Amino acid sequence: MNIYTRIYLVLAVITLITYLSGFHRKKWYGKMVILHLVLCLTTTVTAIALIKYGHFRNNLFVFHIATPIEYAIFAMLYANVIVNSKLKKYIIYSIPAFALLCILFFLVVQPLTVNNSYVVMIESIIMVGLSLYFLRQLLLLQQVESLNSFPMFWICVAILFYFVGSLVIEGMLNYLMRHSMELARKTYRVGYIFKYLLFLLFIVGAFSSRRQSKEAA
Amino acid sequence: MKEDSSDIIIMIVSGTAVLLILVGFIISFSFLYKNRQVKYQREMESVIQHYNQEILKTQLEIREQTLKYIAEEIHDNVGQVLSLAVLNLSAIELSDTTKAHQRIERITGLVEKSVADLRNLSKAMDYENINQLGLAAAIAFELEMLEKTGMYKTSFTLSGQETKLTGSREIVIYRIIQESINNVIKHAKATTVSICLKYSPASLILQVIDNGIGISDSGPVPHEMQKTGSGIRNMKNRAEMIGALLIIQSEQGKGTCIHLNVPLTIDSLR
């Protein structure tokens, strides 16, 4: 296990503890973040264990399974906070549609032994779109007194940056892998920055809601 | 080892770049949000100010109408009766006790009538009375005044449980009714006026119906009708201000029905 993965796991555990210990585990966004963190930890630990103890030569199928679950979690999160009822409906319908798309892609385009970059890119585009839509909604509806103490703002920014990074890196990765494995490896590692940022912003969101609850009290 | 250090440099440089972009994004978004918040608050303040001004104008109009009614009553009714009493008093001849007694009795009757009229005048509706007595009582009083002129037959139907409306909405509704009755008096040439007030859990429905000449859609608008036009516009604006819907149904020669639907779920600004 390299240093980047270790930092990733430590940050994921710290974020999980922050959310489990706070009152936000009862809130919808808190539940979704906890679910995502559990998914991240399970996926990473399983992928490492398969190589280390299971003597598997390829663990990429774990990520093929995790992608539609991750999409479902974030889609449910946005479906609950977006006001537009039509878009809400589309987001909910998109969950099984995306799962079907994942199956179709691994059957036809990128099998389980190959990095599922196309599906991840589609997921990233949708999530970036939803994040931007939610930020626009925040701006137009003006329902929040202070943006800094609104956890969904931080969670949304976290998702936005994570998926923008994911989109750029996954977009380059397949191309780079064909030309230079070394460059592809380096690019993949840069992707960890976005993962760290995701957890750090989740933590900021958790603390911002704590501040909000204190102010309310 | 060399490879590791180059990896770390790449990570630090890209990390810093991403962080800078993130900080820039958050600062710009917060700034944009704050700007919009200030703009929104200013807009809200101006809407509230406009609402308060309109309410004040409505209250003044109601007061003006009340004063006009009191002035007319004093001039046409109380004044005439008291003048008659004075005339009778000056004509008393004390030498003829029987005739004097009859005149005094007549004068007493006239003064009693004046006292009763003045007592009725004190009940004249002002916006404070509307708040105290409620909308139904205010409408009943308005129709009673109309009936007293002897030119109209009026009826008032109240159904449902009367609910007190929030803010100044009752005053606005009352003013709309007054404006409708004014239009009937000035332009409709009607003989009957009926008002229905229906309360339901979700809304208040008001109908002012007359059997007059109605409002014409086509043809040139006479000068006196132009005033009615602005009156109707005022009524519509006021209805909109309290979140209500005002519909005017009219056919030439078949009377007019003014329909006002006030949702009870919307809170007034005040």
Contacts between the chains, C-beta under 8 A, distances in Angstrom:
chain1	res1	chain2	res2	distance
A	4	B	11	8.0
A	135	B	29	6.8
A	138	B	33	7.2
A	139	B	29	8.0
A	139	B	32	6.6
A	139	B	33	6.1
A	139	B	36	5.9
A	142	B	36	6.3
A	142	B	37	5.9
A	142	B	40	4.9
A	147	B	29	7.6
A	147	B	30	5.6
A	147	B	33	5.2
A	148	B	30	7.3
A	157	B	22	7.4
A	157	B	25	7.2
A	157	B	26	6.5
A	157	B	29	8.0
A	161	B	18	7.3
A	161	B	22	5.9
A	161	B	25	7.9
A	165	B	18	7.1
A	186	B	7	6.5
A	186	B	10	5.9
A	189	B	7	6.4
A	189	B	10	7.6
A	189	B	11	6.5
A	190	B	10	6.6
A	190	B	11	6.8
A	190	B	14	4.8
A	192	B	11	7.6
A	193	B	11	6.8
A	193	B	14	5.8
A	193	B	15	4.7
A	193	B	18	5.4
A	194	B	18	7.0
A	197	B	18	6.6
A	197	B	19	7.7
A	197	B	22	6.7
